[in-house]
Amino acid sequence: MGRASEHNKARAAAAHIVQTLTREGHVAYFAGGCVRDELLGLTPTDYDVATDATPDRICALFPRTAEVGASFGVVLVRMDDETIEVATFRSDGEYSDRRRPDSVTFSDPVQDAQRRDYTVNALFLDPLDRGQHAASATTLLLPGHGRVIDFVGGLVDVERRVLRAVGDPEQRLAEDHLRALRAARLAARLGLEIEPATVTAIRRHASDLRGVSRERIGEEVRRIAEHPSRAAGAAMIHSLGLEPPVFLTRSGEGPRTWGVLGALPPEVGLAVALAAWAMDMGAVGSDPLYVVREWRTSLTLSNDVRDQFGFILATLPVLRKAWASLPVAKQKRLAASPWFGEALTVLRASEPEAAEGVAARVEELAGTPGGLAPPAWVSGDDLIAMGTTPGPRFKVILDGVYDAQLEGRVQNRGEALELARRLRV
């Protein structure tokens, strides 16, 4: 199923929920990012609904629900194959843990909009366009979509492509310190300019990010790194002074060009993006694996991403400086490594001519008899049959024979077994 079909199904499911709630006498709208994206002409990744119906009422109206955050007024409603988050309008109490409000009070759309982070995220949309909204709202009809309802000036900010905190930016940033990093992601992804007072508040609260869980920070960085706007996101993080609390390091001096990040293909994995990011930051230094260990902790990377990240950074110097002088066997082994393609992608972004030379040689090697990684002619069972006792010597013999096979110094299994016998001595 294509992205457009999935989007249409999700929107239809959310609209059906709004229609059901409205028919039962409730106020219900699309809310948040989906409204912003439709205004910007983007395809929303998901749809959320906000309503004056309480969680108990939502569960009573829909047969398939899950109360994932009932104390915060959040219920998941399953509609056909779609899951829609339905939240009760609320106002928030104090944020003593700088993450979630200590208490919430179910309220109305006006107060719900005012407790959100940025004005472009505080818009509502009535897909039914019934004309029922508070007198204080500014509205805009989107033909074929519904009517946007704005209590916080978000429509103007969308038009001007500005990211602005709702209300007092100092308060918004103090409530949840992760909002500083989220601003960098949203501004980069949507091509928005952060307005000056919000920039000031972000910079003032930048060091507070150190108190945010590393998992939450790592997730925001992942979302930046895996998006085609990653170079703009990295630049935003740097300019806002967020690098030290994000990566738990000192921010480098001088301007950055973000050339490696910017030259990556649009769709790459996290490890590739992080390797390019580290290079642009000048964070790699003489010990490539140092940054891997540091970022593993600061971003809570999975073992798989950590290993890919480490392989890429360790392989790049080899491809740059030593590749041409490597023996054939070592070239083939490296080219057949699971993440060699990822390392070559980063090399293409940083040194395209060198990458083309490596790629041409790999293509040449792939055309030799057996290719890059042919099945080994000699196994450990063969060595045992020869009377070799298993131990460290096993690997030395097997590697030696396989290198000879890769380089064409043995032409068949018989010659390989004979070489193994000689290496046993």
C-alpha positions, 0 to 999 in steps of 0.5 A: 500500500502506498503512502497516499493510501495509508494517509487517506485511511488514517484521515478517514478514520480520524474524521469518522471519530470526529463525526461520531463524537460530534453526533453525540453532542461533543466538540471534536477536532483534528489537533497538532501536527497533522493540522500544521502539515496539511496547512503546509501542503505536507502529508501528515504521518498520523492524525490526532483528535482532541475533544471535550469528551472525557476518557470514560466517554470516549471508551463508551462510544468506541468499542476498541480502545486502549487507555494509554494515558487516561490521567492525561486524557489520552485514549487510543481508538482502533478504527479498522486498521488504524489507531488514532490518539484521542485526547480530552482538551486539557490545561496543565499544572506545574511541570516539576519534573520538566517533562510532564505536568504534575496535574491536568484539568479537563478544559476547552479548546482555548486552554488546550491550545495555550498549553501546547509548545509552539503555535504551529502545533497548537492549531485545530481543524474541523474536518466537518466544517460545521462552523461551531467554534469559539468566538475568540478563534481565527479560522481559515477554510481549507477547501476539501479539508475543513476549517482551521481553528486558531487561538494562538496566532499559529495561522500567521506563523505558518504563513510567515514560516515562523516557529514561535513558542505559545505564550511566554517562551521562557515558561514553555521551555522551562516546562519541558526542556526537550522542547529546545531540541524539538524546536531545532528538529521542527524548524529544520524539517519544515523550513521555519525560522525560529523567532528571536524571543524563542531563540533566546529562551532556547539558548537560555535553557540549553544546558537544562537538556542535560537533565532530560533522559538520554533516551528522549534526547537520543530519539529526537536526534534519531528523528533529525538524523534520519530525515533529509533535512539532517544537515539543517537540523545539525546546523540548528543544534549548533547555532542554538548552543545545544551540542554540549548537552546533546552530545555531552561534549564541548561545542567546536569553535568556528563555522561549520559547513555540514558538507558531509551530512548535506551530501548524503542521499536523502534516505540513510540509516542512523549509523551513516548519518551519525558518522557524517555528523561526527565528521562535520563536527570534527569529533572523530579525531585520532581515535575514531572509536572514542566518539562511538563510545561517547555517543553510545552513552549520550544518545543511548544507541542500540548495540547494532547502531553502535557497531555500524557506527564504529565500523564506518568510522574505523573503515573510512581511514582505511578507504582513504589512505590504505585501500590501494595498497591492501592485498587482494584478500584484504580488499575482498574481505573488507568489501564483503563486510556487512556495513561496507556499503554504509562506509562507502556512502559516507566516503562518497559524501566526504571524498567522492573521487576516492569513493569512485576509485574504491567502488571501481576496484570493488566491481573489478574484484567482484568479477574475479572467479568466486567473486568477493566472498566465495564459500570456503573450500576448507572448513574446521571439520577438514582440519580435524580430519587431518588431526589438527587439535581445535585451538587458536591455530585453527583460525590462522590456518583457515584464514591463510587458506581462505586468503589464498583462495580469494587471491587465486593462489589455490584453484580448487578444493584439492589445492586448498586442502594441500595448503592447509596440510602445509600450514599445519606444520 
